[in-house]
Amino acid sequence: DYLFLDAGTTVYEMVPFLKEISGLHVVTNGLETALALTDAGIDCCLLGGHVKRQTHAAIGATTVSRLQELNFNAAFIGANALSPAGFLTTPDTEEAAVKRTAIQQSQQAFVLIDRSKFNAVTFAEFAKTDQVTIISRLEAGDREKLPVNIQLEEAE
């Protein structure tokens, strides 16, 4: 299988769980994620591009162009906010472009998001909730905060 793992702390936490999957090929734009994958013995390709200082994510036209040449069985994406209207957002337009492209190039797309980011909006939209499956850990009352058209898998 071919997976895309987005840069970011939430998606990074998936790496230890991928060790047991044989024949896995992972592409990422996250420097720390690439190092963790390599240390775990997982076949990894790190995308090139401009490295954003705050997140250590490869972003920009080079990153997007390379992503457009690849196809994935699944993409795992992080988000900074999930709006009441069902939009997933991030503060940076270049990071949004990478996320949007990875989703387009994937048969399935999953967005891992912490419940503290529900009912919030940041600057740049990259997907609607009907385009992806949301993975989150919910608490009592959280479902009422979520958009109606959401595909949700609860994390354990």
N, CA, C and O atoms as a GROMACS GRO file, in nm:
protein
  624
    1ASP      N    1   0.083  -0.119   0.000
    1ASP     CA    2   0.000   0.000   0.000
    1ASP      C    3   0.087   0.125   0.000
    1ASP      O    4   0.199   0.125   0.051
    2TYR      N    5   0.033   0.230  -0.058
    2TYR     CA    6   0.100   0.360  -0.064
    2TYR      C    7   0.019   0.459   0.017
    2TYR      O    8  -0.099   0.482  -0.011
    3LEU      N    9   0.082   0.518   0.118
    3LEU     CA   10   0.015   0.613   0.206
    3LEU      C   11   0.083   0.748   0.199
    3LEU      O   12   0.203   0.758   0.177
    4PHE      N   13   0.004   0.854   0.219
    4PHE     CA   14   0.058   0.986   0.241
    4PHE      C   15   0.032   1.021   0.387
    4PHE      O   16  -0.080   1.008   0.435
    5LEU      N   17   0.136   1.064   0.457
    5LEU     CA   18   0.123   1.115   0.593
    5LEU      C   19   0.160   1.262   0.593
    5LEU      O   20   0.272   1.299   0.557
    6ASP      N   21   0.067   1.344   0.632
    6ASP     CA   22   0.087   1.487   0.642
    6ASP      C   23   0.186   1.520   0.753
    6ASP      O   24   0.205   1.441   0.846
    7ALA      N   25   0.250   1.634   0.743
    7ALA     CA   26   0.334   1.683   0.852
    7ALA      C   27   0.242   1.723   0.968
    7ALA      O   28   0.127   1.760   0.947
    8GLY      N   29   0.293   1.715   1.087
    8GLY     CA   30   0.215   1.759   1.203
    8GLY      C   31   0.216   1.657   1.314
    8GLY      O   32   0.242   1.539   1.292
    9THR      N   33   0.188   1.704   1.434
    9THR     CA   34   0.202   1.621   1.552
    9THR      C   35   0.097   1.512   1.563
    9THR      O   36   0.128   1.402   1.609
   10THR      N   37  -0.025   1.537   1.521
   10THR     CA   38  -0.130   1.436   1.534
   10THR      C   39  -0.103   1.318   1.441
   10THR      O   40  -0.110   1.203   1.485
   11VAL      N   41  -0.072   1.344   1.317
   11VAL     CA   42  -0.044   1.237   1.221
   11VAL      C   43   0.086   1.165   1.259
   11VAL      O   44   0.097   1.044   1.241
   12TYR      N   45   0.183   1.238   1.309
   12TYR     CA   46   0.310   1.179   1.353
   12TYR      C   47   0.287   1.064   1.452
   12TYR      O   48   0.361   0.966   1.450
   13GLU      N   49   0.187   1.077   1.535
   13GLU     CA   50   0.159   0.975   1.637
   13GLU      C   51   0.117   0.841   1.577
   13GLU      O   52   0.114   0.741   1.649
   14MET      N   53   0.085   0.837   1.449
   14MET     CA   54   0.047   0.711   1.382
   14MET      C   55   0.166   0.620   1.355
   14MET      O   56   0.150   0.499   1.343
   15VAL      N   57   0.283   0.676   1.345
   15VAL     CA   58   0.401   0.603   1.297
   15VAL      C   59   0.424   0.470   1.370
   15VAL      O   60   0.445   0.369   1.302
   16PRO      N   61   0.421   0.464   1.503
   16PRO     CA   62   0.446   0.335   1.569
   16PRO      C   63   0.346   0.226   1.530
   16PRO      O   64   0.380   0.107   1.533
   17PHE      N   65   0.226   0.264   1.493
   17PHE     CA   66   0.122   0.168   1.457
   17PHE      C   67   0.140   0.113   1.316
   17PHE      O   68   0.077   0.014   1.279
   18LEU      N   69   0.225   0.176   1.237
   18LEU     CA   70   0.246   0.132   1.098
   18LEU      C   71   0.355   0.026   1.086
   18LEU      O   72   0.367  -0.038   0.982
   19LYS      N   73   0.434   0.006   1.191
   19LYS     CA   74   0.547  -0.087   1.187
   19LYS      C   75   0.507  -0.228   1.149
   19LYS      O   76   0.583  -0.299   1.083
   20GLU      N   77   0.390  -0.270   1.189
   20GLU     CA   78   0.347  -0.409   1.170
   20GLU      C   79   0.293  -0.436   1.030
   20GLU      O   80   0.265  -0.551   0.997
   21ILE      N   81   0.277  -0.334   0.948
   21ILE     CA   82   0.219  -0.350   0.814
   21ILE      C   83   0.331  -0.376   0.714
   21ILE      O   84   0.417  -0.291   0.693
   22SER      N   85   0.329  -0.493   0.652
   22SER     CA   86   0.435  -0.526   0.556
   22SER      C   87   0.401  -0.468   0.418
   22SER      O   88   0.284  -0.451   0.383
   23GLY      N   89   0.505  -0.438   0.342
   23GLY     CA   90   0.488  -0.386   0.207
   23GLY      C   91   0.435  -0.244   0.201
   23GLY      O   92   0.379  -0.204   0.100
   24LEU      N   93   0.451  -0.170   0.308
   24LEU     CA   94   0.399  -0.034   0.315
   24LEU      C   95   0.501   0.065   0.260
   24LEU      O   96   0.620   0.056   0.290
   25HIS      N   97   0.454   0.158   0.179
   25HIS     CA   98   0.537   0.267   0.126
   25HIS      C   99   0.470   0.398   0.167
   25HIS      O  100   0.352   0.419   0.138
   26VAL      N  101   0.543   0.483   0.235
   26VAL     CA  102   0.486   0.606   0.288
   26VAL      C  103   0.557   0.727   0.229
   26VAL      O  104   0.680   0.731   0.222
   27VAL      N  105   0.478   0.824   0.187
   27VAL     CA  106   0.528   0.952   0.140
   27VAL      C  107   0.483   1.056   0.242
   27VAL      O  108   0.369   1.054   0.288
   28THR      N  109   0.572   1.148   0.277
   28THR     CA  110   0.538   1.252   0.373
   28THR      C  111   0.604   1.384   0.335
   28THR      O  112   0.704   1.387   0.263
   29ASN      N  113   0.547   1.492   0.385
   29ASN     CA  114   0.610   1.623   0.372
   29ASN      C  115   0.662   1.671   0.508
   29ASN      O  116   0.703   1.786   0.521
   30GLY      N  117   0.660   1.583   0.608
   30GLY     CA  118   0.705   1.619   0.742
   30GLY      C  119   0.844   1.565   0.772
   30GLY      O  120   0.867   1.445   0.763
   31LEU      N  121   0.936   1.654   0.807
   31LEU     CA  122   1.073   1.611   0.836
   31LEU      C  123   1.077   1.514   0.954
   31LEU      O  124   1.141   1.409   0.945
   32GLU      N  125   1.011   1.549   1.066
   32GLU     CA  126   1.011   1.460   1.182
   32GLU      C  127   0.943   1.328   1.151
   32GLU      O  128   0.986   1.222   1.197
   33THR      N  129   0.835   1.334   1.073
   33THR     CA  130   0.764   1.211   1.036
   33THR      C  131   0.854   1.121   0.953
   33THR      O  132   0.856   1.000   0.974
   34ALA      N  133   0.929   1.178   0.860
   34ALA     CA  134   1.020   1.099   0.777
   34ALA      C  135   1.127   1.031   0.863
   34ALA      O  136   1.159   0.914   0.842
   35LEU      N  137   1.182   1.104   0.959
   35LEU     CA  138   1.283   1.045   1.048
   35LEU      C  139   1.224   0.932   1.131
   35LEU      O  140   1.287   0.827   1.147
   36ALA      N  141   1.104   0.952   1.184
   36ALA     CA  142   1.039   0.848   1.265
   36ALA      C  143   1.008   0.724   1.181
   36ALA      O  144   1.026   0.612   1.228
   37LEU      N  145   0.962   0.744   1.058
   37LEU     CA  146   0.933   0.632   0.969
   37LEU      C  147   1.060   0.553   0.940
   37LEU      O  148   1.061   0.430   0.945
   38THR      N  149   1.167   0.625   0.909
   38THR     CA  150   1.295   0.561   0.878
   38THR      C  151   1.347   0.484   1.000
   38THR      O  152   1.393   0.370   0.986
   39ASP      N  153   1.340   0.545   1.117
   39ASP     CA  154   1.384   0.479   1.240
   39ASP      C  155   1.301   0.353   1.269
   39ASP      O  156   1.352   0.258   1.329
   40ALA      N  157   1.175   0.353   1.227
   40ALA     CA  158   1.087   0.238   1.248
   40ALA      C  159   1.104   0.131   1.140
   40ALA      O  160   1.039   0.027   1.146
   41GLY      N  161   1.191   0.157   1.042
   41GLY     CA  162   1.215   0.060   0.936
   41GLY      C  163   1.108   0.059   0.829
   41GLY      O  164   1.093  -0.040   0.757
   42ILE      N  165   1.033   0.168   0.816
   42ILE     CA  166   0.926   0.179   0.717
   42ILE      C  167   0.979   0.252   0.595
   42ILE      O  168   1.042   0.357   0.608
   43ASP      N  169   0.953   0.197   0.476
   43ASP     CA  170   0.995   0.260   0.351
   43ASP      C  171   0.931   0.399   0.342
   43ASP      O  172   0.810   0.413   0.352
   44CYS      N  173   1.014   0.500   0.321
   44CYS     CA  174   0.966   0.638   0.328
   44CYS      C  175   1.026   0.723   0.218
   44CYS      O  176   1.144   0.711   0.184
   45CYS      N  177   0.943   0.810   0.162
   45CYS     CA  178   0.988   0.911   0.066
   45CYS      C  179   0.952   1.047   0.124
   45CYS      O  180   0.836   1.074   0.154
   46LEU      N  181   1.050   1.133   0.139
   46LEU     CA  182   1.029   1.269   0.188
   46LEU      C  183   1.017   1.363   0.069
   46LEU      O  184   1.107   1.370  -0.015
   47LEU      N  185   0.905   1.434   0.062
   47LEU     CA  186   0.885   1.530  -0.046
   47LEU      C  187   0.974   1.651  -0.029
   47LEU      O  188   1.003   1.693   0.084
   48GLY      N  189   1.018   1.707  -0.139
   48GLY     CA  190   1.098   1.828  -0.136
   48GLY      C  191   1.010   1.952  -0.134
   48GLY      O  192   0.887   1.943  -0.141
   49GLY      N  193   1.073   2.066  -0.124
   49GLY     CA  194   1.002   2.192  -0.123
   49GLY      C  195   1.062   2.285  -0.020
   49GLY      O  196   1.164   2.255   0.041
   50HIS      N  197   0.997   2.398  -0.003
   50HIS     CA  198   1.039   2.496   0.098
   50HIS      C  199   1.001   2.441   0.235
   50HIS      O  200   0.887   2.399   0.255
   51VAL      N  201   1.094   2.441   0.329
   51VAL     CA  202   1.064   2.389   0.463
   51VAL      C  203   1.018   2.504   0.552
   51VAL      O  204   1.091   2.601   0.575
   52LYS      N  205   0.896   2.492   0.601
   52LYS     CA  206   0.838   2.593   0.690
   52LYS      C  207   0.903   2.580   0.828
   52LYS      O  208   0.904   2.472   0.887
   53ARG      N  209   0.955   2.690   0.878
   53ARG     CA  210   1.030   2.689   1.003
   53ARG      C  211   0.948   2.639   1.121
   53ARG      O  212   0.997   2.558   1.200
   54GLN      N  213   0.823   2.685   1.135
   54GLN     CA  214   0.743   2.651   1.253
   54GLN      C  215   0.703   2.504   1.259
   54GLN      O  216   0.697   2.446   1.367
   55THR      N  217   0.675   2.443   1.143
   55THR     CA  218   0.620   2.307   1.142
   55THR      C  219   0.715   2.203   1.084
   55THR      O  220   0.688   2.083   1.092
   56HIS      N  221   0.826   2.247   1.026
   56HIS     CA  222   0.919   2.157   0.957
   56HIS      C  223   0.848   2.077   0.849
   56HIS      O  224   0.879   1.960   0.826
   57ALA      N  225   0.753   2.141   0.782
   57ALA     CA  226   0.679   2.079   0.673
   57ALA      C  227   0.731   2.131   0.540
   57ALA      O  228   0.755   2.251   0.525
   58ALA      N  229   0.748   2.041   0.444
   58ALA     CA  230   0.780   2.084   0.307
   58ALA      C  231   0.651   2.135   0.244
   58ALA      O  232   0.550   2.066   0.244
   59ILE      N  233   0.657   2.257   0.191
   59ILE     CA  234   0.540   2.320   0.131
   59ILE      C  235   0.581   2.391   0.003
   59ILE      O  236   0.700   2.399  -0.029
   60GLY      N  237   0.484   2.442  -0.069
   60GLY     CA  238   0.511   2.522  -0.187
   60GLY      C  239   0.487   2.447  -0.317
   60GLY      O  240   0.442   2.333  -0.318
   61ALA      N  241   0.517   2.516  -0.427
   61ALA     CA  242   0.489   2.464  -0.561
   61ALA      C  243   0.562   2.333  -0.590
   61ALA      O  244   0.506   2.244  -0.654
   62THR      N  245   0.685   2.320  -0.544
   62THR     CA  246   0.762   2.197  -0.568
   62THR      C  247   0.694   2.078  -0.501
   62THR      O  248   0.682   1.971  -0.561
   63THR      N  249   0.650   2.096  -0.379
   63THR     CA  250   0.583   1.989  -0.304
   63THR      C  251   0.452   1.950  -0.372
   63THR      O  252   0.426   1.831  -0.392
   64VAL      N  253   0.372   2.048  -0.408
   64VAL     CA  254   0.243   2.022  -0.473
   64VAL      C  255   0.263   1.954  -0.608
   64VAL      O  256   0.192   1.859  -0.640
   65SER      N  257   0.360   2.001  -0.685
   65SER     CA  258   0.387   1.942  -0.817
   65SER      C  259   0.424   1.795  -0.806
   65SER      O  260   0.376   1.712  -0.883
   66ARG      N  261   0.509   1.763  -0.711
   66ARG     CA  262   0.549   1.623  -0.692
   66ARG      C  263   0.430   1.538  -0.646
   66ARG      O  264   0.414   1.425  -0.693
   67LEU      N  265   0.348   1.590  -0.557
   67LEU     CA  266   0.230   1.517  -0.511
   67LEU      C  267   0.134   1.485  -0.626
   67LEU      O  268   0.072   1.379  -0.629
   68GLN      N  269   0.124   1.577  -0.721
   68GLN     CA  270   0.034   1.557  -0.835
   68GLN      C  271   0.076   1.441  -0.924
   68GLN      O  272  -0.003   1.392  -1.004
   69GLU      N  273   0.200   1.396  -0.910
   69GLU     CA  274   0.251   1.284  -0.988
   69GLU      C  275   0.230   1.149  -0.919
   69GLU      O  276   0.260   1.045  -0.977
   70LEU      N  277   0.179   1.151  -0.796
   70LEU     CA  278   0.170   1.029  -0.716
   70LEU      C  279   0.025   0.994  -0.686
   70LEU      O  280  -0.063   1.080  -0.686
   71ASN      N  281   0.001   0.865  -0.662
   71ASN     CA  282  -0.132   0.817  -0.626
   71ASN      C  283  -0.121   0.734  -0.499
   71ASN      O  284  -0.027   0.656  -0.483
   72PHE      N  285  -0.216   0.751  -0.409
   72PHE     CA  286  -0.212   0.686  -0.279
   72PHE      C  287  -0.337   0.604  -0.254
   72PHE      O  288  -0.446   0.638  -0.300
   73ASN      N  289  -0.319   0.495  -0.179
   73ASN     CA  290  -0.435   0.420  -0.132
   73ASN      C  291  -0.509   0.503  -0.027
   73ASN      O  292  -0.632   0.501  -0.020
   74ALA      N  293  -0.433   0.574   0.056
   74ALA     CA  294  -0.493   0.656   0.161
   74ALA      C  295  -0.401   0.770   0.199
   74ALA      O  296  -0.279   0.760   0.189
   75ALA      N  297  -0.463   0.879   0.242
   75ALA     CA  298  -0.390   0.994   0.296
   75ALA      C  299  -0.440   1.020   0.438
   75ALA      O  300  -0.559   1.009   0.466
   76PHE      N  301  -0.347   1.053   0.525
   76PHE     CA  302  -0.379   1.089   0.663
   76PHE      C  303  -0.332   1.232   0.684
   76PHE      O  304  -0.212   1.262   0.676
   77ILE      N  305  -0.426   1.320   0.711
   77ILE     CA  306  -0.405   1.464   0.710
   77ILE      C  307  -0.438   1.520   0.848
   77ILE      O  308  -0.529   1.472   0.915
   78GLY      N  309  -0.364   1.622   0.889
   78GLY     CA  310  -0.396   1.695   1.011
   78GLY      C  311  -0.472   1.823   0.976
   78GLY      O  312  -0.467   1.869   0.862
   79ALA      N  313  -0.541   1.879   1.074
   79ALA     CA  314  -0.615   2.003   1.053
   79ALA      C  315  -0.606   2.090   1.178
   79ALA      O  316  -0.592   2.039   1.289
   80ASN      N  317  -0.613   2.220   1.158
   80ASN     CA  318  -0.610   2.313   1.269
   80ASN      C  319  -0.750   2.348   1.318
   80ASN      O  320  -0.767   2.393   1.432
   81ALA      N  321  -0.850   2.327   1.231
   81ALA     CA  322  -0.986   2.363   1.270
   81ALA      C  323  -1.088   2.292   1.183
   81ALA      O  324  -1.063   2.260   1.066
   82LEU      N  325  -1.205   2.267   1.243
   82LEU     CA  326  -1.322   2.211   1.173
   82LEU      C  327  -1.437   2.306   1.199
   82LEU      O  328  -1.485   2.318   1.312
   83SER      N  329  -1.482   2.375   1.095
   83SER     CA  330  -1.585   2.478   1.110
   83SER      C  331  -1.724   2.416   1.125
   83SER      O  332  -1.746   2.302   1.084
   84PRO      N  333  -1.818   2.489   1.184
   84PRO     CA  334  -1.955   2.441   1.194
   84PRO      C  335  -2.018   2.414   1.057
   84PRO      O  336  -2.109   2.332   1.045
   85ALA      N  337  -1.970   2.482   0.954
   85ALA     CA  338  -2.021   2.462   0.818
   85ALA      C  339  -1.960   2.341   0.749
   85ALA      O  340  -1.999   2.308   0.637
   86GLY      N  341  -1.864   2.275   0.813
   86GLY     CA  342  -1.807   2.153   0.757
   86GLY      C  343  -1.682   2.174   0.674
   86GLY      O  344  -1.653   2.092   0.586
   87PHE      N  345  -1.608   2.281   0.698
   87PHE     CA  346  -1.483   2.304   0.628
   87PHE      C  347  -1.365   2.276   0.721
   87PHE      O  348  -1.368   2.311   0.839
   88LEU      N  349  -1.264   2.212   0.666
   88LEU     CA  350  -1.139   2.188   0.739
   88LEU      C  351  -1.041   2.295   0.697
   88LEU      O  352  -1.026   2.325   0.579
   89THR      N  353  -0.974   2.355   0.795
   89THR     CA  354  -0.888   2.468   0.766
   89THR      C  355  -0.753   2.458   0.837
   89THR      O  356  -0.735   2.382   0.932
   90THR      N  357  -0.660   2.538   0.785
   90THR     CA  358  -0.526   2.551   0.840
   90THR      C  359  -0.484   2.698   0.821
   90THR      O  360  -0.535   2.762   0.729
   91PRO      N  361  -0.395   2.752   0.902
   91PRO     CA  362  -0.361   2.894   0.890
   91PRO      C  363  -0.280   2.931   0.766
   91PRO      O  364  -0.276   3.048   0.729
   92ASP      N  365  -0.215   2.836   0.701
   92ASP     CA  366  -0.120   2.864   0.593
   92ASP      C  367  -0.174   2.816   0.458
   92ASP      O  368  -0.210   2.700   0.443
   93THR      N  369  -0.180   2.906   0.361
   93THR     CA  370  -0.233   2.869   0.229
   93THR      C  371  -0.148   2.765   0.158
   93THR      O  372  -0.200   2.681   0.085
   94GLU      N  373  -0.016   2.770   0.179
   94GLU     CA  374   0.070   2.670   0.114
   94GLU      C  375   0.054   2.532   0.177
   94GLU      O  376   0.058   2.431   0.107
   95GLU      N  377   0.036   2.527   0.308
   95GLU     CA  378   0.007   2.398   0.372
   95GLU      C  379  -0.128   2.347   0.325
   95GLU      O  380  -0.145   2.227   0.304
   96ALA      N  381  -0.225   2.436   0.310
   96ALA     CA  382  -0.358   2.397   0.261
   96ALA      C  383  -0.348   2.336   0.122
   96ALA      O  384  -0.416   2.238   0.092
   97ALA      N  385  -0.264   2.392   0.036
   97ALA     CA  386  -0.248   2.340  -0.100
   97ALA      C  387  -0.190   2.198  -0.098
   97ALA      O  388  -0.232   2.113  -0.177
   98VAL      N  389  -0.096   2.172  -0.010
   98VAL     CA  390  -0.038   2.037   0.002
   98VAL      C  391  -0.145   1.940   0.050
   98VAL      O  392  -0.160   1.832  -0.007
   99LYS      N  393  -0.220   1.977   0.153
   99LYS     CA  394  -0.325   1.891   0.206
   99LYS      C  395  -0.432   1.862   0.100
   99LYS      O  396  -0.472   1.748   0.081
  100ARG      N  397  -0.476   1.966   0.032
  100ARG     CA  398  -0.578   1.953  -0.073
  100ARG      C  399  -0.531   1.858  -0.183
  100ARG      O  400  -0.607   1.772  -0.227
  101THR      N  401  -0.408   1.872  -0.226
  101THR     CA  402  -0.353   1.788  -0.333
  101THR      C  403  -0.341   1.643  -0.288
  101THR      O  404  -0.375   1.552  -0.363
  102ALA      N  405  -0.294   1.621  -0.167
  102ALA     CA  406  -0.282   1.484  -0.115
  102ALA      C  407  -0.419   1.416  -0.110
  102ALA      O  408  -0.431   1.298  -0.143
  103ILE      N  409  -0.521   1.489  -0.070
  103ILE     CA  410  -0.657   1.435  -0.066
  103ILE      C  411  -0.703   1.398  -0.207
  103ILE      O  412  -0.761   1.291  -0.228
  104GLN      N  413  -0.677   1.486  -0.303
  104GLN     CA  414  -0.717   1.461  -0.442
  104GLN      C  415  -0.648   1.338  -0.500
  104GLN      O  416  -0.706   1.269  -0.584
  105GLN      N  417  -0.527   1.311  -0.458
  105GLN     CA  418  -0.448   1.201  -0.514
  105GLN      C  419  -0.469   1.068  -0.440
  105GLN      O  420  -0.401   0.970  -0.470
  106SER      N  421  -0.562   1.065  -0.347
  106SER     CA  422  -0.582   0.947  -0.263
  106SER      C  423  -0.718   0.884  -0.287
  106SER      O  424  -0.818   0.952  -0.308
  107GLN      N  425  -0.720   0.750  -0.283
  107GLN     CA  426  -0.847   0.678  -0.293
  107GLN      C  427  -0.934   0.706  -0.171
  107GLN      O  428  -1.056   0.718  -0.183
  108GLN      N  429  -0.872   0.716  -0.055
  108GLN     CA  430  -0.941   0.748   0.069
  108GLN      C  431  -0.860   0.853   0.142
  108GLN      O  432  -0.737   0.852   0.139
  109ALA      N  433  -0.930   0.944   0.207
  109ALA     CA  434  -0.862   1.048   0.284
  109ALA      C  435  -0.921   1.054   0.425
  109ALA      O  436  -1.042   1.055   0.444
  110PHE      N  437  -0.831   1.058   0.522
  110PHE     CA  438  -0.869   1.064   0.662
  110PHE      C  439  -0.807   1.188   0.724
  110PHE      O  440  -0.690   1.216   0.703
  111VAL      N  441  -0.887   1.262   0.800
  111VAL     CA  442  -0.835   1.379   0.870
  111VAL      C  443  -0.838   1.348   1.019
  111VAL      O  444  -0.944   1.323   1.077
  112LEU      N  445  -0.721   1.352   1.080
  112LEU     CA  446  -0.707   1.330   1.224
  112LEU      C  447  -0.713   1.466   1.291
  112LEU      O  448  -0.631   1.553   1.263
  113ILE      N  449  -0.811   1.482   1.379
  113ILE     CA  450  -0.828   1.614   1.441
  113ILE      C  451  -0.869   1.598   1.587
  113ILE      O  452  -0.953   1.516   1.622
  114ASP      N  453  -0.808   1.679   1.670
  114ASP     CA  454  -0.837   1.682   1.812
  114ASP      C  455  -0.970   1.754   1.835
  114ASP      O  456  -1.000   1.851   1.766
  115ARG      N  457  -1.047   1.708   1.930
  115ARG     CA  458  -1.179   1.765   1.958
  115ARG      C  459  -1.173   1.914   1.996
  115ARG      O  460  -1.272   1.985   1.981
  116SER      N  461  -1.059   1.962   2.044
  116SER     CA  462  -1.045   2.103   2.079
  116SER      C  463  -1.050   2.193   1.956
  116SER      O  464  -1.062   2.315   1.968
  117LYS      N  465  -1.041   2.134   1.838
  117LYS     CA  466  -1.040   2.211   1.713
  117LYS      C  467  -1.176   2.215   1.645
  117LYS      O  468  -1.189   2.270   1.536
  118PHE      N  469  -1.279   2.155   1.709
  118PHE     CA  470  -1.415   2.160   1.656
  118PHE      C  471  -1.470   2.302   1.671
  118PHE      O  472  -1.432   2.375   1.763
  119ASN      N  473  -1.561   2.340   1.581
  119ASN     CA  474  -1.627   2.471   1.585
  119ASN      C  475  -1.527   2.585   1.582
  119ASN      O  476  -1.542   2.684   1.654
  120ALA      N  477  -1.426   2.570   1.500
  120ALA     CA  478  -1.324   2.674   1.486
  120ALA      C  479  -1.295   2.692   1.337
  120ALA      O  480  -1.324   2.605   1.255
  121VAL      N  481  -1.237   2.806   1.305
  121VAL     CA  482  -1.201   2.836   1.166
  121VAL      C  483  -1.064   2.903   1.167
  121VAL      O  484  -1.038   2.991   1.248
  122THR      N  485  -0.978   2.861   1.074
  122THR     CA  486  -0.854   2.934   1.050
  122THR      C  487  -0.857   2.983   0.906
  122THR      O  488  -0.960   2.972   0.839
  123PHE      N  489  -0.749   3.035   0.858
  123PHE     CA  490  -0.746   3.113   0.735
  123PHE      C  491  -0.779   3.037   0.606
  123PHE      O  492  -0.860   3.084   0.527
  124ALA      N  493  -0.717   2.922   0.584
  124ALA     CA  494  -0.722   2.857   0.451
  124ALA      C  495  -0.797   2.724   0.455
  124ALA      O  496  -0.760   2.633   0.530
  125GLU      N  497  -0.902   2.714   0.374
  125GLU     CA  498  -0.977   2.589   0.363
  125GLU      C  499  -0.902   2.491   0.274
  125GLU      O  500  -0.840   2.531   0.176
  126PHE      N  501  -0.909   2.361   0.310
  126PHE     CA  502  -0.848   2.261   0.222
  126PHE      C  503  -0.940   2.144   0.190
  126PHE      O  504  -0.911   2.069   0.097
  127ALA      N  505  -1.050   2.127   0.262
  127ALA     CA  506  -1.144   2.019   0.230
  127ALA      C  507  -1.277   2.044   0.300
  127ALA      O  508  -1.286   2.121   0.397
  128LYS      N  509  -1.379   1.977   0.248
  128LYS     CA  510  -1.510   1.973   0.314
  128LYS      C  511  -1.523   1.837   0.381
  128LYS      O  512  -1.460   1.740   0.339
  129THR      N  513  -1.604   1.830   0.484
  129THR     CA  514  -1.617   1.705   0.558
  129THR      C  515  -1.679   1.592   0.475
  129THR      O  516  -1.663   1.475   0.510
  130ASP      N  517  -1.748   1.624   0.368
  130ASP     CA  518  -1.804   1.516   0.284
  130ASP      C  519  -1.701   1.457   0.188
  130ASP      O  520  -1.731   1.362   0.116
  131GLN      N  521  -1.579   1.511   0.187
  131GLN     CA  522  -1.471   1.460   0.102
  131GLN      C  523  -1.378   1.365   0.176
  131GLN      O  524  -1.299   1.294   0.114
  132VAL      N  525  -1.387   1.362   0.308
  132VAL     CA  526  -1.292   1.288   0.390
  132VAL      C  527  -1.364   1.216   0.503
  132VAL      O  528  -1.482   1.242   0.530
  133THR      N  529  -1.293   1.127   0.569
  133THR     CA  530  -1.342   1.067   0.693
  133THR      C  531  -1.265   1.132   0.808
  133THR      O  532  -1.142   1.137   0.807
  134ILE      N  533  -1.339   1.180   0.906
  134ILE     CA  534  -1.279   1.243   1.023
  134ILE      C  535  -1.249   1.134   1.126
  134ILE      O  536  -1.334   1.050   1.154
  135ILE      N  537  -1.129   1.137   1.182
  135ILE     CA  538  -1.094   1.048   1.292
  135ILE      C  539  -1.064   1.136   1.413
  135ILE      O  540  -0.976   1.221   1.410
  136SER      N  541  -1.140   1.112   1.520
  136SER     CA  542  -1.124   1.193   1.640
  136SER      C  543  -1.171   1.114   1.761
  136SER      O  544  -1.250   1.020   1.749
  137ARG      N  545  -1.124   1.152   1.876
  137ARG     CA  546  -1.171   1.095   2.002
  137ARG      C  547  -1.276   1.191   2.057
  137ARG      O  548  -1.248   1.309   2.081
  138LEU      N  549  -1.397   1.141   2.077
  138LEU     CA  550  -1.508   1.225   2.120
  138LEU      C  551  -1.538   1.208   2.268
  138LEU      O  552  -1.508   1.104   2.328
  139GLU      N  553  -1.597   1.312   2.324
  139GLU     CA  554  -1.649   1.307   2.459
  139GLU      C  555  -1.798   1.340   2.453
  139GLU      O  556  -1.849   1.378   2.348
  140ALA      N  557  -1.866   1.326   2.565
  140ALA     CA  558  -2.009   1.354   2.570
  140ALA      C  559  -2.038   1.494   2.518
  140ALA      O  560  -1.972   1.591   2.556
  141GLY      N  561  -2.136   1.506   2.431
  141GLY     CA  562  -2.176   1.635   2.376
  141GLY      C  563  -2.102   1.678   2.252
  141GLY      O  564  -2.140   1.777   2.190
  142ASP      N  565  -1.997   1.607   2.213
  142ASP     CA  566  -1.917   1.647   2.096
  142ASP      C  567  -1.994   1.632   1.964
  142ASP      O  568  -1.977   1.714   1.874
  143ARG      N  569  -2.077   1.530   1.951
  143ARG     CA  570  -2.148   1.507   1.824
  143ARG      C  571  -2.234   1.627   1.786
  143ARG      O  572  -2.249   1.657   1.668
  144GLU      N  573  -2.290   1.694   1.884
  144GLU     CA  574  -2.374   1.811   1.857
  144GLU      C  575  -2.294   1.928   1.799
  144GLU      O  576  -2.351   2.017   1.737
  145LYS      N  577  -2.164   1.927   1.819
  145LYS     CA  578  -2.077   2.034   1.768
  145LYS      C  579  -2.034   2.009   1.624
  145LYS      O  580  -1.976   2.097   1.561
  146LEU      N  581  -2.062   1.890   1.573
  146LEU     CA  582  -2.010   1.851   1.442
  146LEU      C  583  -2.110   1.878   1.331
  146LEU      O  584  -2.231   1.874   1.354
  147PRO      N  585  -2.062   1.907   1.211
  147PRO     CA  586  -2.152   1.926   1.096
  147PRO      C  587  -2.233   1.800   1.068
  147PRO      O  588  -2.191   1.689   1.100
  148VAL      N  589  -2.349   1.818   1.009
  148VAL     CA  590  -2.440   1.706   0.980
  148VAL      C  591  -2.380   1.609   0.880
  148VAL      O  592  -2.396   1.488   0.895
  149ASN      N  593  -2.313   1.658   0.778
  149ASN     CA  594  -2.264   1.574   0.667
  149ASN      C  595  -2.127   1.513   0.692
  149ASN      O  596  -2.049   1.494   0.599
  150ILE      N  597  -2.098   1.481   0.816
  150ILE     CA  598  -1.964   1.433   0.851
  150ILE      C  599  -1.958   1.280   0.848
  150ILE      O  600  -2.050   1.212   0.892
  151GLN      N  601  -1.847   1.228   0.797
  151GLN     CA  602  -1.815   1.086   0.806
  151GLN      C  603  -1.713   1.075   0.919
  151GLN      O  604  -1.603   1.130   0.910
  152LEU      N  605  -1.750   1.002   1.024
  152LEU     CA  606  -1.669   1.003   1.146
  152LEU      C  607  -1.632   0.862   1.189
  152LEU      O  608  -1.716   0.772   1.190
  153GLU      N  609  -1.506   0.845   1.225
  153GLU     CA  610  -1.456   0.723   1.289
  153GLU      C  611  -1.401   0.767   1.424
  153GLU      O  612  -1.315   0.855   1.430
  154GLU      N  613  -1.451   0.708   1.531
  154GLU     CA  614  -1.401   0.745   1.663
  154GLU      C  615  -1.271   0.672   1.694
  154GLU      O  616  -1.262   0.550   1.678
  155ALA      N  617  -1.173   0.747   1.738
  155ALA     CA  618  -1.043   0.690   1.776
  155ALA      C  619  -1.053   0.635   1.917
  155ALA      O  620  -1.131   0.683   2.000
  156GLU      N  621  -0.973   0.534   1.943
  156GLU     CA  622  -0.971   0.475   2.078
  156GLU      C  623  -0.847   0.517   2.152
  156GLU      O  624  -0.827   0.478   2.267
   0.00000   0.00000   0.00000
